[in-house]
Amino acid sequence: MPHNVSLISTIAAGLGLAMVFGYIAARIKVPPLVGYLLAGILIGPATPGFVADVDLAGQLAEIGVMLLMLGVGLHFSLADLLAVKRIAVPGALLQITVATALGMATATLWGWSLGAALVFGLALSVASTVVLLRALESRGVLESVNGQIAVGWLIVEDLVMVLALVLIPPLAGLLGGTAMPVAEEAEAMAEVTGNIGIGPIAATVMITLAKAAAFVALMLIVGQRVVPWVLHFVAQTRSRELFRLAVLAIALGVAYGATYFFGVSFALGAFFAGMVMSSSTLSQQAMRETLPLRDAFAVLFFVSVGMLFNPGVILSSPLALVGTVAIIIFVKSVAAYYIVQAFGHGHDKALTIAASLAQIGEFSFILISMGVSLDIVPETARDLVVAGAMISILANPLLFHLLDRRDTRKATAPRSTSSPPRSDPA
C-alpha cells in the first residue's frame, strides 16, 4: 500500500472496527472501551491480517491523550474537591500507596527491577476517568454525595498521575531505563551544587520541577485571565465553528507550548488548558462543542493501545495476569472500602467507592507506555496492564449490578411490624 495513504487507512480501519466492536460491546452491556481495545488488537502486529501503521497510530494516540486530558481539566472543579477533601485527599493517597506497594512487591517477585516495579505499581493504582464517570452517570448517582466523593477521589488520583508523568522522564536513568540527556543547565547546576552532594540527576529533576512550576504559575496567573477572555471574545461572533476552533487551538497550542518551552508533557499542558477553561462561564459550552472530537480521538487512543497488546501474554504469563487482575479488582477495592470506613463513613458509601475504583484505564495506559518507551519496564508489563484493564472494565459493570441488587433488596426488605411500646402522655 502506498505510504501516502497510511494515515487514511489507519484512521479508517481503527474507527471502522472500533464502531463494530464498540457496538457489540454495548449490546452485551459492557463498556464500548473494551470493543475499542479489541479493534486495536485486530489491526495490531500481534495478530494476522491487516496491520495499521503503529507510528502514526502513536501520534494519533498522543492527540487523543491531549483531548482526554482537556476533558479531565474541564471536569476538574476545585470546589467539588474541597467539598470532599477530608476523605478524598487522604483516602486516594492511601489507596494509591497500598496498591502501588503491592504491585511493586508482586513485580519484584517476578524478578523485575525496583524502577520497573514502581512504574507497574503506579499503573495499577489509578482508576479510569472515562469508565468511572460513565458508570456513575448511568446509575444516576454522579451528583449524589457518594458520586461526589468518588469524583473527588478520582481527581486526586489524576493529579498524582500528572505529577508522576512529570517526574518519571528525568528519573528514567535512576529507575533503570534510558537516561534523559543531561541538559546544559542541569550540568551547570550540578557543578554549582556539587559541593552539597547534588548530582546531574537531582539537578535535572530540580530543573524539571522548576519548569513545571513556572508553567503552572503562568497558567494560573496569566492563563486564568487570558483564556476565558479569548473564549468570551470568540463567543461574541455567535459562531459555533469558531468557538470550537478556539477551544481546540488553545488546548493543543498550550499542550505544545508546555512541551516546547517548559519541557513538560503534552498531557500536563492539555490538563491545565482545560482547567483554566473550567473557570470560564463558557466551560460547559466548550465541553459540549469539543465532545465529538474528543470522543473520536479517545477511540483512536484506545485502539492504539490495543495495537500494542500481545495476546500471547495470556498463555505465557497466566499467573502474572491473575496477580495483576487481583490487585486491580480486589486489592484496590478492599483498600478503598476500609479506608472509607476508617474515616467514619458507612457501609453503603464504602461499597460504592470500592466498586468505583476496581478498574484501570487511560492513565494506566499512558504511564505504562511511557515506562516502555523509556526502557524502564519490559513490554510484558504493558501487556499485563492492557489485559488487566480489559478484564477489570468488563467486571466493573457486574460489581455495580451486584451493588444495585443489594440496594434493591435492602429497599424492598419487609420491615419489622413490631414497634416499641409507647409511653403514656404526660
VEXMAR-509824 format. One record per residue: residue in one letter; x, y, z of N, C-alpha, C in turn. Coordinates in pm, whole numbers. Each point is the difference from the previous one (the first is absolute). Example, Ala and Ser with C-alpha at 12.3 -4.5 7.8 and 13.67 -1.06 7.14 Angstrom:
{site a {1319 -569 780} {-89 119 0} {90 120 0}}
{site s {-35 105 -72} {82 119 6} {-77 109 73}}
***
This chain:
{site m {85 -120 0} {-85 120 0} {88 125 0}}
{site p {-29 101 -83} {83 121 -2} {6 66 137}}
{site h {117 54 31} {21 60 131} {-91 121 23}}
{site n {-36 69 -109} {-73 125 16} {-147 -20 40}}
{site v {-44 -126 7} {-137 -23 46} {-4 -77 132}}
{site s {116 -18 63} {4 -78 124} {-78 69 112}}
{site l {2 134 0} {-77 72 101} {-150 -27 -18}}
{site i {-45 8 -126} {-142 -23 -28} {-38 -143 36}}
{site s {83 -97 -39} {-32 -140 28} {-1 -29 150}}
{site t {93 62 72} {5 -22 146} {-125 55 68}}
{site i {-39 122 -37} {-119 60 60} {-125 -77 -41}}
{site a {-9 -34 -130} {-120 -70 -49} {-16 -136 66}}
{site a {109 -77 4} {-7 -133 61} {-25 11 150}}
{site g {69 95 66} {-16 14 144} {-142 39 39}}
{site l {-53 104 -65} {-135 46 34} {-106 -101 -44}}
{site g {21 -62 -118} {-99 -95 -49} {-15 -120 91}}
{site l {113 -63 34} {-7 -116 88} {-42 39 141}}
{site a {42 119 45} {-42 46 132} {-152 17 6}}
{site m {-59 48 -110} {-145 15 -3} {-68 -138 10}}
{site v {51 -97 -76} {-60 -134 -1} {10 -65 137}}
{site f {121 -3 55} {19 -69 127} {-54 82 118}}
{site g {1 132 -14} {-64 82 103} {-150 -24 5}}
{site y {-60 -17 -118} {-144 -28 -5} {-31 -136 64}}
{site i {83 -99 -34} {-21 -134 59} {15 6 151}}
{site a {100 74 47} {21 12 144} {-120 66 67}}
{site a {-51 108 -61} {-115 69 57} {-123 -91 3}}
{site r {-17 -84 -104} {-116 -90 -5} {5 -106 108}}
{site i {119 -42 39} {11 -100 105} {25 63 137}}
{site k {-28 131 7} {-1 73 127} {138 11 66}}
{site v {105 18 -81} {132 30 55} {47 132 -61}}
{site p {91 71 65} {45 129 -53} {58 -12 -141}}
{site p {-35 90 -92} {54 -4 -136} {152 6 -5}}
{site l {61 53 105} {146 9 6} {65 -135 -24}}
{site v {-65 -107 48} {53 -135 -21} {1 -32 -150}}
{site g {-103 40 -70} {-5 -21 -144} {109 77 -73}}
{site y {29 121 47} {106 79 -63} {136 -69 14}}
{site l {25 -55 121} {126 -71 22} {9 -124 -88}}
{site l {-111 -73 -13} {-1 -118 -86} {25 37 -146}}
{site a {-56 113 -43} {24 46 -138} {148 27 -22}}
{site g {65 61 99} {143 26 -12} {81 -128 -7}}
{site i {-40 -100 79} {71 -128 -4} {-7 -62 -139}}
{site l {-117 11 -63} {-20 -63 -131} {85 65 -109}}
{site i {24 131 9} {81 66 -103} {144 23 45}}
{site g {35 -62 112} {136 13 51} {92 -105 -57}}
{site p {130 12 24} {98 -95 -57} {-3 -138 63}}
{site a {-70 -14 115} {-1 -130 68} {-104 -95 -56}}
{site t {-86 47 -90} {-104 -86 -59} {15 1 -152}}
{site p {-43 -108 -68} {13 -7 -146} {-97 93 -70}}
{site g {27 25 -128} {-88 86 -79} {56 140 -12}}
{site f {-89 95 -24} {41 139 -19} {69 54 125}}
{site v {113 66 -19} {73 63 110} {8 150 -26}}
{site a {-55 79 89} {2 145 -15} {139 54 33}}
{site d {22 124 -37} {129 66 25} {11 34 149}}
{site v {87 -72 71} {11 16 145} {51 139 36}}
{site d {95 52 -78} {55 133 30} {-106 109 -15}}
{site l {-77 -7 -109} {-107 98 -18} {-106 -14 109}}
{site a {-31 -125 34} {-99 -23 106} {48 61 132}}
{site g {132 -6 23} {54 60 122} {-19 151 3}}
{site q {18 66 -116} {-21 145 -5} {-148 36 16}}
{site l {-86 -80 -60} {-144 22 19} {-37 -21 146}}
{site a {64 -100 61} {-27 -25 141} {45 118 86}}
{site e {109 66 -38} {48 116 75} {-104 112 -4}}
{site i {-62 20 -116} {-109 98 -8} {-116 -43 87}}
{site g {-28 -131 -2} {-106 -52 86} {28 25 146}}
{site v {125 -19 42} {39 27 139} {-23 147 35}}
{site m {42 88 -90} {-18 143 26} {-147 36 16}}
{site l {-84 -54 -88} {-143 33 8} {-66 -66 120}}
{site l {47 -121 38} {-49 -61 122} {36 84 122}}
{site m {123 49 3} {44 82 112} {-70 135 -1}}
{site l {-33 51 -118} {-82 122 -8} {-134 -25 68}}
{site g {-60 -116 -28} {-127 -33 64} {13 -14 150}}
{site v {109 -62 47} {23 -11 144} {11 138 63}}
{site g {74 90 -67} {14 136 52} {-132 75 2}}
{site l {-82 -19 -103} {-131 67 -4} {-92 -53 109}}
{site h {17 -128 38} {-81 -57 108} {55 37 137}}
{site f {125 45 4} {63 27 129} {-67 119 67}}
{site s {-45 -23 119} {-63 106 77} {65 5 138}}
{site l {72 107 27} {63 15 130} {-103 4 112}}
{site a {-117 59 -30} {-106 7 101} {-50 -139 36}}
{site d {-19 -86 -103} {-45 -137 28} {104 -77 81}}
{site l {127 21 -34} {106 -68 73} {6 46 145}}
{site l {-12 130 21} {4 53 136} {-118 -47 84}}
{site a {-114 -25 -67} {-119 -43 73} {19 -138 60}}
{site v {83 -84 -61} {20 -136 50} {147 -25 33}}
{site k {76 108 25} {144 -12 17} {39 -85 121}}
{site r {-84 -2 104} {38 -71 122} {9 -151 -21}}
{site i {-73 -51 -97} {8 -143 -28} {69 -27 -133}}
{site a {-24 84 -103} {53 -27 -133} {153 12 -4}}
{site v {55 103 62} {145 22 -9} {78 -108 75}}
{site p {-21 -16 132} {77 -106 68} {-39 -139 -47}}
{site g {-128 -20 -32} {-44 -132 -44} {66 -42 -129}}
{site a {2 90 -98} {61 -32 -128} {150 -24 14}}
{site l {66 83 80} {145 -17 19} {32 -133 68}}
{site l {-80 -38 100} {21 -128 68} {-25 -117 -95}}
{site q {-107 11 -77} {-33 -109 -93} {107 -15 -108}}
{site i {50 111 -53} {108 -5 -98} {124 -65 61}}
{site t {30 36 125} {118 -56 69} {-13 -151 17}}
{site v {-118 -45 45} {-21 -143 22} {10 -78 -131}}
{site a {-72 47 -104} {0 -70 -128} {139 0 -64}}
{site t {69 115 7} {134 8 -58} {97 -92 73}}
{site a {-8 -2 133} {90 -85 79} {-21 -147 -31}}
{site l {-125 -43 -11} {-25 -141 -29} {38 -33 -145}}
{site g {-24 94 -92} {42 -20 -138} {151 -12 -9}}
{site m {71 85 75} {146 -7 2} {47 -133 58}}
{site a {-62 -44 110} {41 -126 62} {-21 -117 -96}}
{site t {-113 2 -70} {-29 -108 -95} {100 0 -115}}
{site a {27 119 -58} {94 9 -111} {141 -38 43}}
{site t {37 32 123} {133 -37 50} {14 -150 8}}
{site l {-109 -70 38} {2 -146 4} {22 -58 -140}}
{site w {-42 72 -103} {21 -46 -138} {142 27 -48}}
{site g {80 69 82} {138 28 -37} {21 133 -69}}
{site w {-102 87 3} {15 130 -63} {82 92 90}}
{site s {58 103 -62} {77 98 75} {-94 86 85}}
{site l {58 71 95} {-81 83 90} {-71 111 -77}}
{site g {69 60 -99} {-63 106 -80} {-116 -53 -82}}
{site a {18 -117 -61} {-108 -61 -78} {-118 -34 90}}
{site a {30 -51 118} {-107 -35 94} {-77 124 44}}
{site l {71 113 19} {-66 123 42} {-96 50 -108}}
{site v {45 5 -124} {-86 48 -109} {-119 -94 -18}}
{site f {24 -130 8} {-108 -98 -12} {-102 17 112}}
{site g {48 17 122} {-91 19 113} {-83 126 -13}}
{site l {63 109 -45} {-73 125 -21} {-108 -16 -107}}
{site a {33 -75 -106} {-96 -19 -109} {-124 -76 47}}
{site l {16 -85 101} {-114 -77 52} {-80 76 104}}
{site s {51 113 47} {-59 66 117} {-108 102 -33}}
{site v {-16 37 -128} {-88 111 -35} {-115 -48 -86}}
{site a {-120 45 32} {-121 -41 -73} {-19 84 -125}}
{site s {-86 -48 -90} {-27 69 -126} {-104 109 19}}
{site t {33 120 -44} {-96 111 3} {-120 -31 -89}}
{site v {27 -49 -121} {-108 -26 -96} {-97 -105 54}}
{site v {55 -112 47} {-85 -110 48} {-79 42 122}}
{site l {65 68 95} {-69 36 124} {-110 101 -23}}
{site l {28 106 -76} {-102 102 -24} {-121 -59 -71}}
{site r {25 -87 -99} {-113 -59 -72} {-77 -96 89}}
{site a {67 -72 89} {-69 -92 90} {-88 77 98}}
{site l {53 109 54} {-78 80 95} {-118 69 -69}}
{site e {23 49 -124} {-109 64 -74} {-111 -99 -32}}
{site s {37 -122 -40} {-101 -99 -37} {-85 -41 120}}
{site r {57 9 120} {-75 -36 120} {-70 120 62}}
{site g {23 118 -57} {-66 120 51} {48 45 136}}
{site v {126 -32 34} {53 36 132} {118 96 -10}}
{site l {22 57 -119} {115 88 -17} {-10 122 90}}
{site e {-121 53 18} {-19 121 80} {-24 -31 148}}
{site s {-7 -128 37} {-23 -36 139} {127 19 82}}
{site v {-13 -14 132} {117 13 88} {103 -108 -34}}
{site n {-47 -124 -19} {92 -108 -36} {69 27 -132}}
{site g {-76 52 -97} {60 34 -129} {102 111 11}}
{site q {-27 100 82} {94 111 19} {129 -48 66}}
{site i {-14 -90 96} {120 -55 64} {83 -79 -100}}
{site a {-68 -82 -81} {71 -80 -101} {71 90 -100}}
{site v {-66 107 -46} {61 92 -96} {116 74 65}}
{site g {-18 46 124} {109 67 71} {120 -91 18}}
{site w {-27 -125 34} {105 -102 13} {74 -14 -133}}
{site l {-78 -5 -107} {57 -14 -134} {87 120 -37}}
{site i {-44 121 37} {78 120 -29} {136 -6 68}}
{site v {2 -45 125} {127 -12 72} {90 -102 -69}}
{site e {-57 -113 -40} {78 -100 -73} {57 58 -128}}
{site d {-83 74 -73} {46 60 -126} {116 97 24}}
{site l {-11 80 105} {106 96 31} {130 -71 35}}
{site v {-10 -110 74} {120 -78 33} {63 -57 -127}}
{site m {-84 -48 -93} {53 -55 -124} {62 108 -88}}
{site v {-59 119 0} {59 112 -74} {139 30 55}}
{site l {14 -1 133} {131 22 61} {97 -111 -38}}
{site a {-49 -124 -5} {85 -112 -38} {48 15 -145}}
{site l {-88 47 -89} {39 20 -140} {108 107 -13}}
{site v {0 96 92} {102 104 -2} {134 -54 51}}
{site l {-4 -84 103} {123 -40 69} {68 -121 -61}}
{site i {-76 -91 -62} {61 -125 -47} {105 21 -108}}
{site p {-25 84 -104} {105 16 -103} {136 43 53}}
{site p {9 104 84} {133 37 50} {60 -104 94}}
{site l {-85 -87 57} {50 -103 91} {20 -134 -70}}
{site a {-17 -4 -133} {5 -127 -73} {131 -74 23}}
{site g {112 70 -4} {129 -64 23} {10 -60 138}}
{site l {-48 73 100} {2 -49 137} {-91 -121 18}}
{site l {-109 -6 -80} {-96 -110 9} {40 -121 -83}}
{site g {116 7 -63} {49 -115 -76} {-28 7 -148}}
{site g {-50 112 -49} {-32 15 -142} {105 80 -73}}
{site t {-41 53 -115} {89 83 -81} {4 140 57}}
{site a {117 41 48} {11 131 63} {-18 110 -102}}
{site m {-71 105 40} {-15 117 -86} {133 71 -14}}
{site p {26 60 -115} {123 79 -13} {3 112 102}}
{site v {114 15 65} {11 103 102} {13 136 -69}}
{site a {-97 84 25} {-1 131 -64} {116 85 51}}
{site e {36 101 -80} {111 87 39} {-28 69 132}}
{site e {-129 44 19} {-29 67 126} {10 -95 118}}
{site a {-32 -132 -25} {13 -98 107} {148 -22 35}}
{site e {84 -5 -104} {143 -14 25} {54 119 79}}
{site a {-45 119 -39} {46 120 71} {-45 -2 145}}
{site m {-128 -41 21} {-50 -5 137} {75 -107 81}}
{site a {31 -113 -68} {72 -107 70} {137 48 44}}
{site e {66 83 -85} {131 53 37} {-12 94 120}}
{site v {-104 84 -4} {-17 96 108} {-35 -69 131}}
{site t {-87 -105 -11} {-49 -65 121} {78 -125 35}}
{site g {106 -30 -76} {76 -122 24} {59 -5 139}}
{site n {34 114 54} {61 4 132} {-96 -44 110}}
{site i {-132 5 -28} {-96 -42 103} {-63 -134 -37}}
{site g {64 -71 -93} {-41 -137 -29} {-114 -17 -97}}
{site i {-33 100 -78} {-107 -11 -99} {63 -27 -135}}
{site g {-32 -118 -59} {58 -40 -126} {-85 39 -119}}
{site p {38 -48 -119} {-73 36 -122} {-146 -43 1}}
{site i {-28 -121 55} {-139 -47 1} {-86 90 88}}
{site a {51 29 120} {-76 87 90} {-17 139 -61}}
{site a {105 46 -67} {-9 131 -64} {-104 0 -111}}
{site t {-4 -110 -78} {-100 -11 -106} {-141 0 56}}
{site v {-20 -73 111} {-132 -4 64} {-39 139 51}}
{site m {96 69 60} {-29 134 52} {-39 94 -113}}
{site i {72 -8 -112} {-33 86 -114} {-136 -36 -56}}
{site t {-27 -131 -9} {-131 -43 -51} {-112 52 87}}
{site l {16 -12 133} {-103 49 91} {-11 153 -7}}
{site a {115 67 -16} {-3 147 -10} {-73 44 -127}}
{site k {25 -71 -112} {-69 34 -124} {-149 -29 10}}
{site a {-32 -114 63} {-142 -34 17} {-69 103 89}}
{site a {69 41 107} {-58 101 89} {-18 133 -72}}
{site a {97 36 -87} {-11 124 -76} {-119 -7 -96}}
{site f {-18 -117 -63} {-115 -16 -91} {-132 10 76}}
{site v {-8 -68 114} {-123 4 80} {-29 143 45}}
{site a {103 70 47} {-19 139 43} {-47 87 -116}}
{site l {59 -20 -118} {-41 77 -117} {-146 -24 -34}}
{site m {-42 -126 6} {-139 -34 -32} {-96 56 103}}
{site l {38 -8 128} {-90 46 106} {-8 152 9}}
{site i {110 67 -35} {2 146 11} {-44 67 -130}}
{site v {60 -43 -110} {-30 62 -130} {-113 -74 -71}}
{site g {16 -133 -11} {-100 -78 -73} {-139 10 60}}
{site q {-8 9 133} {-130 10 67} {-77 124 -44}}
{site r {72 102 -45} {-65 124 -46} {-12 5 -152}}
{site v {105 -44 -69} {2 14 -145} {-92 -101 -69}}
{site v {5 -126 42} {-78 -104 -69} {-150 27 8}}
{site p {-58 27 119} {-144 32 2} {-34 123 -83}}
{site w {90 99 -1} {-25 121 -79} {-6 -34 -149}}
{site v {93 -86 -46} {1 -40 -141} {-129 -74 -34}}
{site l {-43 -90 88} {-123 -74 -25} {-120 94 -10}}
{site h {-10 96 90} {-111 96 -4} {8 87 -126}}
{site f {122 39 -39} {19 82 -118} {-48 -74 -125}}
{site v {37 -127 -12} {-41 -80 -116} {-149 -30 6}}
{site a {-53 -22 121} {-143 -33 14} {-89 114 -48}}
{site q {52 123 2} {-80 114 -44} {-30 -5 -150}}
{site t {76 -80 -75} {-28 -15 -143} {-123 -87 -24}}
{site r {-43 -73 106} {-115 -92 -9} {22 -109 -104}}
{site s {125 -33 -23} {34 -107 -94} {48 -121 79}}
{site r {-78 -109 -5} {40 -122 70} {129 -55 -57}}
{site e {17 14 -132} {120 -51 -65} {125 70 53}}
{site l {-6 134 9} {116 75 50} {25 -28 148}}
{site f {-108 -15 76} {16 -28 143} {67 -136 20}}
{site r {-47 -99 -75} {59 -134 9} {147 4 -40}}
{site l {28 77 -107} {138 13 -46} {87 68 105}}
{site a {-56 100 68} {76 71 104} {36 -94 115}}
{site v {-95 -82 42} {25 -93 110} {110 -97 -37}}
{site l {-9 -58 -120} {101 -97 -42} {136 65 -21}}
{site a {0 121 -58} {128 70 -22} {67 32 133}}
{site i {-77 43 97} {56 30 132} {56 -126 64}}
{site a {-80 -109 -2} {42 -123 66} {128 -57 -63}}
{site l {0 -16 -132} {117 -58 -66} {118 96 2}}
{site g {-28 130 -12} {107 99 5} {68 3 136}}
{site v {-80 -1 107} {57 -1 135} {78 -129 24}}
{site a {-55 -114 -47} {69 -128 18} {135 0 -72}}
{site y {2 50 -123} {127 5 -74} {96 99 65}}
{site g {-50 116 38} {85 99 65} {58 -50 131}}
{site a {-80 -76 75} {48 -54 126} {118 -93 -21}}
{site t {-6 -77 -109} {109 -93 -30} {120 73 -59}}
{site y {-24 92 -92} {110 66 -71} {76 97 91}}
{site f {-73 78 79} {65 105 80} {32 -44 142}}
{site f {-79 -90 57} {19 -35 141} {43 -145 20}}
{site g {2 -79 -108} {48 -136 11} {-91 -95 75}}
{site v {-126 36 20} {-95 -90 66} {-83 -72 -107}}
{site s {-81 -94 43} {-70 -85 -95} {-116 73 -67}}
{site f {-38 -51 -118} {-121 48 -67} {-121 -14 92}}
{site a {-3 -113 74} {-115 -28 87} {-17 108 106}}
{site l {111 41 62} {-9 103 104} {-46 132 -59}}
{site g {53 36 -119} {-43 125 -63} {-147 0 -32}}
{site a {-51 -110 -56} {-142 -7 -34} {-86 2 124}}
{site f {45 -65 108} {-76 0 125} {-18 142 53}}
{site f {107 77 2} {-10 137 53} {-76 90 -95}}
{site a {6 -27 -130} {-84 76 -94} {-146 -21 33}}
{site g {-39 -126 24} {-138 -27 38} {-35 57 135}}
{site m {94 -1 93} {-28 50 134} {-27 150 0}}
{site v {78 77 -77} {-24 144 -4} {-128 31 -77}}
{site m {-34 -86 -99} {-128 18 -69} {-117 -26 94}}
{site s {18 -91 95} {-110 -34 90} {-41 116 89}}
{site s {88 100 14} {-34 116 81} {-87 100 -77}}
{site s {-15 -22 -131} {-81 89 -82} {-147 -39 7}}
{site t {-88 96 -17} {-143 -29 -4} {-38 -76 -126}}
{site l {95 -8 -96} {-24 -72 -125} {59 -140 3}}
{site s {39 -47 118} {65 -130 9} {-92 -113 -44}}
{site q {-128 7 37} {-94 -106 -40} {-16 -3 -152}}
{site q {-4 120 -62} {-10 5 -145} {127 -57 -64}}
{site a {115 33 58} {126 -54 -52} {1 -152 9}}
{site m {-55 -53 108} {-5 -144 18} {-90 -65 -105}}
{site r {-116 64 -24} {-94 -56 -98} {56 7 -142}}
{site e {60 112 -35} {45 21 -138} {117 -92 -37}}
{site t {83 -33 96} {118 -82 -31} {-23 -148 27}}
{site l {-116 -34 57} {-24 -139 37} {10 -98 -118}}
{site p {-59 30 -118} {11 -96 -111} {144 -28 -42}}
{site l {80 107 -11} {139 -21 -41} {78 -71 110}}
{site r {-29 35 127} {65 -68 112} {-31 -149 -4}}
{site d {-126 -33 -24} {-39 -140 -2} {68 -74 -116}}
{site a {8 64 -116} {60 -65 -116} {148 -31 24}}
{site f {75 98 50} {142 -23 24} {24 -86 122}}
{site a {-93 2 96} {12 -91 114} {-14 -144 -48}}
{site v {-92 -21 -95} {-14 -134 -59} {131 -43 -66}}
{site l {63 90 -75} {127 -32 -65} {109 -26 103}}
{site f {-7 68 113} {97 -25 108} {-13 -144 50}}
{site f {-122 -43 29} {-20 -135 50} {31 -104 -107}}
{site v {-30 33 -126} {36 -91 -110} {152 -15 -7}}
{site s {73 109 13} {146 -6 -7} {58 -82 115}}
{site v {-63 11 119} {45 -83 113} {-21 -147 -32}}
{site g {-117 -32 -57} {-26 -138 -39} {99 -51 -103}}
{site m {46 88 -91} {97 -40 -102} {132 -45 62}}
{site l {33 56 115} {127 -33 65} {-10 -124 88}}
{site f {-121 -54 15} {-22 -113 90} {34 -132 -69}}
{site n {67 -87 74} {33 -133 -49} {-88 -101 73}}
{site p {-102 -56 -67} {-88 -95 67} {72 -123 54}}
{site g {121 -25 -50} {75 -116 46} {32 2 148}}
{site v {-10 118 64} {31 10 142} {-98 -83 82}}
{site i {-121 -23 -53} {-100 -80 72} {50 -143 18}}
{site l {71 -53 -101} {52 -136 7} {139 -5 61}}
{site s {80 104 -27} {139 -3 48} {13 39 147}}
{site s {-90 85 48} {10 47 140} {-137 -2 68}}
{site p {-64 -116 10} {-135 -2 58} {-2 37 148}}
{site l {101 -46 76} {2 33 142} {24 148 23}}
{site a {86 60 -82} {24 144 11} {-126 78 -32}}
{site l {-76 -47 -99} {-125 67 -35} {-102 -12 114}}
{site v {-8 -117 61} {-91 -18 113} {38 94 115}}
{site g {130 10 27} {45 91 105} {-31 145 -31}}
{site t {17 40 -127} {-31 136 -42} {-148 31 19}}
{site v {-86 -90 -45} {-144 20 12} {-41 3 146}}
{site a {61 -85 82} {-34 -3 142} {31 133 68}}
{site i {113 60 -37} {35 130 59} {-99 106 -43}}
{site i {-36 0 -129} {-89 103 -53} {-140 -11 61}}
{site i {-55 -119 1} {-141 -16 39} {-17 -17 151}}
{site f {85 -83 61} {-22 -33 141} {80 88 96}}
{site v {130 12 -25} {83 76 94} {-43 147 6}}
{site k {-17 62 -117} {-39 141 -2} {-136 22 65}}
{site s {-97 -86 -32} {-134 20 54} {-5 -27 150}}
{site v {69 -106 45} {2 -29 144} {70 112 76}}
{site a {112 49 -55} {69 111 65} {-89 123 7}}
{site a {-68 33 -109} {-89 116 -1} {-114 -18 99}}
{site y {-55 -122 7} {-113 -27 92} {40 29 145}}
{site y {113 -54 42} {40 17 140} {50 142 28}}
{site i {58 64 -100} {42 140 19} {-122 89 21}}
{site v {-105 -19 -81} {-122 80 15} {-62 -25 136}}
{site q {-5 -125 43} {-58 -30 132} {86 57 113}}
{site a {133 0 -21} {88 54 103} {-22 149 21}}
{site f {-51 69 -102} {-29 142 12} {-142 25 51}}
{site g {-64 -105 51} {-128 17 66} {-122 -2 -89}}
{site h {14 -47 -124} {-114 -7 -91} {-60 -139 1}}
{site g {-125 -9 -43} {-76 -123 11} {35 -106 -102}}
{site h {-64 -116 20} {23 -117 -85} {-40 27 -145}}
{site d {-114 64 -22} {-48 25 -137} {95 91 -77}}
{site k {46 105 64} {92 93 -67} {133 -69 -30}}
{site a {46 -82 92} {127 -70 -21} {-10 -98 -117}}
{site l {-115 -68 -14} {-18 -93 -111} {-2 72 -134}}
{site t {-66 118 -5} {-7 77 -124} {139 43 -45}}
{site i {81 52 93} {135 44 -34} {85 -120 -42}}
{site a {-14 -112 70} {78 -119 -32} {-31 -50 -141}}
{site a {-128 -6 -35} {-38 -45 -134} {47 98 -106}}
{site s {-2 129 31} {40 103 -97} {146 -13 -40}}
{site l {84 -44 93} {145 2 -23} {56 -135 -44}}
{site a {-85 -99 -18} {47 -135 -35} {23 -16 -149}}
{site q {70 92 -61} {33 -5 -142} {112 98 -29}}
{site i {62 -14 -115} {103 96 -44} {-29 36 -145}}
{site g {65 107 -49} {-29 44 -136} {108 88 -58}}
{site e {-43 121 -45} {86 82 -86} {131 43 65}}
{site f {-1 42 127} {125 42 64} {96 -117 13}}
{site s {-55 -118 26} {84 -119 10} {70 -28 -133}}
{site f {-76 15 -110} {59 -21 -132} {110 102 -28}}
{site i {-29 126 31} {98 107 -25} {128 -26 79}}
{site l {-17 -36 128} {115 -19 89} {84 -121 -42}}
{site i {-66 -112 -28} {76 -120 -33} {63 13 -139}}
{site s {-66 70 -93} {59 23 -132} {124 87 12}}
{site m {-5 100 88} {118 83 25} {113 -85 58}}
{site g {-36 -90 93} {101 -86 59} {67 -89 -102}}
{site v {-78 -53 -96} {58 -84 -106} {89 82 -93}}
{site s {-47 119 -37} {78 84 -92} {132 45 61}}
{site l {3 12 132} {124 40 70} {81 -120 45}}
{site d {-43 -121 -40} {71 -125 34} {6 -25 151}}
{site i {-98 53 73} {-4 -25 144} {-66 -134 29}}
{site v {-110 -28 -70} {-73 -125 22} {7 -86 -127}}
{site p {-9 -131 13} {-3 -86 -120} {-135 12 -71}}
{site e {-2 -39 -126} {-125 7 -75} {-108 -90 60}}
{site t {42 -104 72} {-97 -87 67} {-86 80 98}}
{site a {59 103 62} {-75 82 95} {-116 69 -69}}
{site r {24 53 -121} {-107 65 -75} {-110 -101 -34}}
{site d {41 -120 -41} {-99 -102 -33} {-85 -36 122}}
{site l {65 -11 115} {-74 -34 123} {-96 112 38}}
{site v {44 125 -14} {-86 113 35} {-120 7 -94}}
{site v {23 -15 -130} {-111 5 -96} {-98 -114 26}}
{site a {52 -122 20} {-88 -114 27} {-75 21 131}}
{site g {71 48 102} {-66 26 129} {-106 107 -12}}
{site a {25 101 -82} {-99 106 -21} {-124 -56 -67}}
{site m {19 -81 -103} {-115 -55 -72} {-85 -88 92}}
{site i {65 -83 80} {-74 -89 90} {-71 81 108}}
{site s {67 100 57} {-61 78 107} {-115 87 -53}}
{site i {14 51 -122} {-107 81 -59} {-122 -88 -29}}
{site l {26 -126 -40} {-110 -93 -20} {-68 -36 131}}
{site a {80 -11 107} {-55 -40 130} {-68 114 73}}
{site n {37 125 -32} {-51 114 76} {-153 14 -6}}
{site p {-63 -12 -119} {-147 6 -2} {-65 -109 84}}
{site l {65 -117 7} {-54 -109 82} {3 39 147}}
{site l {108 65 44} {9 43 139} {-110 101 32}}
{site f {-22 95 -90} {-107 98 22} {-137 -67 -5}}
{site h {-17 -101 -85} {-127 -72 -7} {-28 -71 132}}
{site l {103 -64 56} {-17 -65 130} {-31 102 109}}
{site l {63 117 -11} {-27 106 98} {-143 50 -13}}
{site d {-48 15 -124} {-138 43 -22} {-99 -104 53}}
{site r {29 -129 -24} {-89 -104 50} {-6 0 152}}
{site r {115 25 62} {2 9 147} {-86 116 48}}
{site d {13 115 -67} {-80 117 39} {-149 -27 -19}}
{site t {-34 -72 -110} {-141 -32 -25} {-56 -92 107}}
{site r {78 -105 35} {-45 -91 106} {-15 72 133}}
{site k {91 92 25} {-5 75 126} {-123 90 5}}
{site a {-34 59 -118} {-115 91 -4} {-132 -74 9}}
{site t {-4 -125 -54} {-126 -75 -3} {-12 -100 114}}
{site a {99 -8 86} {-5 -94 110} {-115 35 93}}
{site p {-77 -101 46} {-112 29 92} {51 55 132}}
{site r {-65 105 40} {39 62 127} {-72 -69 115}}
{site s {62 5 114} {-59 -61 118} {-130 70 37}}
{site t {-103 -82 25} {-131 58 35} {-8 38 147}}
{site s {96 -51 77} {-5 35 141} {51 140 20}}
{site s {-58 63 98} {42 138 30} {23 13 149}}
{site p {86 88 40} {28 16 142} {-123 50 74}}
{site p {-16 -42 121} {-118 45 78} {0 149 18}}
{site r {-116 57 -17} {-12 143 16} {-16 36 148}}
{site s {55 110 34} {-18 48 137} {-127 81 10}}
{site d {-62 -7 111} {-123 75 18} {27 148 -2}}
{site p {-93 75 -59} {24 145 -3} {-4 57 140}}
{site a {83 100 17} {9 60 133} {-128 74 29}}
***
